[in-house]
Amino acid sequence: MPTTASTAPLYAIKADLFRSLAHPTRIQVLETLSADADHAASVTRLLAATGAEASALSQHLAVLKRAGVVTSERTGNAVVYRLSRPLVAELLVVARAFLRETLRASGAQLAAADELPALSEVRPGGDGS
């Protein structure tokens, strides 16, 4: 489908969403939230799960919050983050399935490559010269 004036902003919004997800720490945060029954976790728990410095985690959480992927709620001194929608967890499941399939195909290609004769076996002289 060609890009039109009405669809171009949708592509930009989608690209912004994927950019907001494009960091391993942010994916760890989302995976941690997704694993919880309530799709929520305290900052303390997210720090432990990611191993990130507090200031770095704060920046990553701000990116996810600006993208509308997570929300936060302060209770006293504690801040709890939550997935904004259950669909975020589903997106991670689909991404994991895609990666498994891709890695499975790559694994098959690597196994096939391992069965090829070594270069020293096919070069004249066999000594790499």
Contacts in CASP RR format, 6 or more apart in sequence:
PFRMAT RR
TARGET T0000
AUTHOR 0000-0000-0000
METHOD contacts of the structure
MODEL  1
MPTTASTAPLYAIKADLFRSLAHPTRIQVLETLSADADHAASVTRLLAAT
GAEASALSQHLAVLKRAGVVTSERTGNAVVYRLSRPLVAELLVVARAFLR
ETLRASGAQLAAADELPALSEVRPGGDGS
1 7 0 8 1.000
3 11 0 8 1.000
16 67 0 8 1.000
17 67 0 8 1.000
17 69 0 8 1.000
20 26 0 8 1.000
20 63 0 8 1.000
20 64 0 8 1.000
20 66 0 8 1.000
20 67 0 8 1.000
20 69 0 8 1.000
21 27 0 8 1.000
21 30 0 8 1.000
21 67 0 8 1.000
21 69 0 8 1.000
23 60 0 8 1.000
23 63 0 8 1.000
25 50 0 8 1.000
25 52 0 8 1.000
25 56 0 8 1.000
25 57 0 8 1.000
25 60 0 8 1.000
26 60 0 8 1.000
26 63 0 8 1.000
26 64 0 8 1.000
27 92 0 8 1.000
28 49 0 8 1.000
28 50 0 8 1.000
29 46 0 8 1.000
29 49 0 8 1.000
29 50 0 8 1.000
29 57 0 8 1.000
29 60 0 8 1.000
29 61 0 8 1.000
29 64 0 8 1.000
29 70 0 8 1.000
29 81 0 8 1.000
30 64 0 8 1.000
30 69 0 8 1.000
30 70 0 8 1.000
30 83 0 8 1.000
30 88 0 8 1.000
30 89 0 8 1.000
30 92 0 8 1.000
31 92 0 8 1.000
32 41 0 8 1.000
32 45 0 8 1.000
32 46 0 8 1.000
32 49 0 8 1.000
32 50 0 8 1.000
33 39 0 8 1.000
33 40 0 8 1.000
33 41 0 8 1.000
33 70 0 8 1.000
33 81 0 8 1.000
33 82 0 8 1.000
33 83 0 8 1.000
33 88 0 8 1.000
33 89 0 8 1.000
34 83 0 8 1.000
34 88 0 8 1.000
34 89 0 8 1.000
34 92 0 8 1.000
38 82 0 8 1.000
39 82 0 8 1.000
39 83 0 8 1.000
39 86 0 8 1.000
39 88 0 8 1.000
39 89 0 8 1.000
40 80 0 8 1.000
40 81 0 8 1.000
40 82 0 8 1.000
40 83 0 8 1.000
41 49 0 8 1.000
41 80 0 8 1.000
41 81 0 8 1.000
42 78 0 8 1.000
42 79 0 8 1.000
42 80 0 8 1.000
42 81 0 8 1.000
43 54 0 8 1.000
43 57 0 8 1.000
43 61 0 8 1.000
43 78 0 8 1.000
43 79 0 8 1.000
43 80 0 8 1.000
43 81 0 8 1.000
44 78 0 8 1.000
46 57 0 8 1.000
46 61 0 8 1.000
46 81 0 8 1.000
47 54 0 8 1.000
47 57 0 8 1.000
50 57 0 8 1.000
52 60 0 8 1.000
61 70 0 8 1.000
61 72 0 8 1.000
61 81 0 8 1.000
64 70 0 8 1.000
64 81 0 8 1.000
65 71 0 8 1.000
65 72 0 8 1.000
68 84 0 8 1.000
69 83 0 8 1.000
69 84 0 8 1.000
69 88 0 8 1.000
70 81 0 8 1.000
70 82 0 8 1.000
70 83 0 8 1.000
70 84 0 8 1.000
70 88 0 8 1.000
71 81 0 8 1.000
71 82 0 8 1.000
71 84 0 8 1.000
72 79 0 8 1.000
72 80 0 8 1.000
72 81 0 8 1.000
72 82 0 8 1.000
73 79 0 8 1.000
73 80 0 8 1.000
73 82 0 8 1.000
74 80 0 8 1.000
83 89 0 8 1.000
119 128 0 8 1.000
120 126 0 8 1.000
120 127 0 8 1.000
120 128 0 8 1.000
123 129 0 8 1.000
END
